[in-house]
């Protein structure tokens, strides 16, 4: 049997993988922040046998003998909360995707035997909140395979990352109650003629897959970049064969600067008091036009590119006008209007963004030291954005929603 030291970021996945629903004894072992387990959820006879690597590096080897082509389990190495269960005290997940700047993954595997059917894959589960509970969406990234994803092929060569070009399959898992998106290397699904590779690795950053889904599938209502990632697992979906597989890996995620801001990307700024987004009055492209709040109706003036400066502050450029957010006449007074202006390099065009304990941000003007809020704490469309001493009112907080 071959083993190898391979770093892995894995996302667990059994299609019907409720941890507590299995009747068989749980086989698992922890490795610091990660944990490996024999997720044999459709194997009441405990025919999938597991052994775990010794030492501090996560690894699991499984042996099995099946011949009907069903899905029997997904033995894997995990980091985070699988259906609300976490065998470690690690707190990396749940993590809101919009706050992550990268999710670097490395996954290595070996296999041997006859009539081997299945897939080596990252499986990730997501929710709309951070409740550490049952998943509400599943995203998979496949490596070597000799099986078929849930749903249908809906796009070819949609993304190239990690040196691989990817197709997208999607479909609704009726039994589990959520949509499944599967990224598969282009042309690798040739069922039933293809065979399972005897060794391989899959080293990718998972974040580009989520960004692609946000840009191309968020309108479907199953996914967007503001969801919370509960778990990343890497493992093998056991479908058929008489043989063995070894998997080893680890998981990391990197937050962006100033909390979770991704430099140079586009965001909407939603006021925490009113729930309305920051835009420009009448979608003006003129200098001195007021910044106002409005219901999010999808207009481009509601989008802002956040670009970090050398001093750590940010400039906010309006996607409609190309002008930056500043303060009228560079005022340092309470109640001065926030406006847009051509970027002339004045200090009032820079903002310090500070994340609060609730995940929202305060925007402090670098010239005046005052924070961005809404006049009279209004919840109405068209209310002016203005600067004020930080008095702790909720209208001084903003939710940053990732766009692209």
Buried (B, 14 or more C-beta within 10 A) or exposed (E): EEEEEBBBBBBBBBBBBBBEEBEEEEBBBBBEBBBBBBBBBBBEEBBBBBBBBEEEBBBBBBBBBBEEEEBBBBBBBBBBBBBBBBBBEBEBBBBBBBBBBBBBBBBBBBBBBEBBBBBBBBBBBBBEEBEBEBBBBBBBBBBBBBBBBBBEBBBEEBBEBBEBBBBBBBBEBEEBEBBBBBBBBBEBBEEEEBEBBBBBBBBBBBBBBBBBBBEBBBEEEBBBBBBBBBBBBBBBBBBBBEBBBBBBBBBBBEBBEBBBBBBEBBBBBBBBBBEBBBBBBEBBBBEEBBBBBBEBEEBEBBBBBBBBEEEEBBBBBBBBBEBBBBBBEBBBEEEBBBBBBEBEEBBBBBBBBBBEEEBBBBBBBBBBEBBBBBBEBBBEEEBBBBBBEBEEBBBBBBBBBBBE
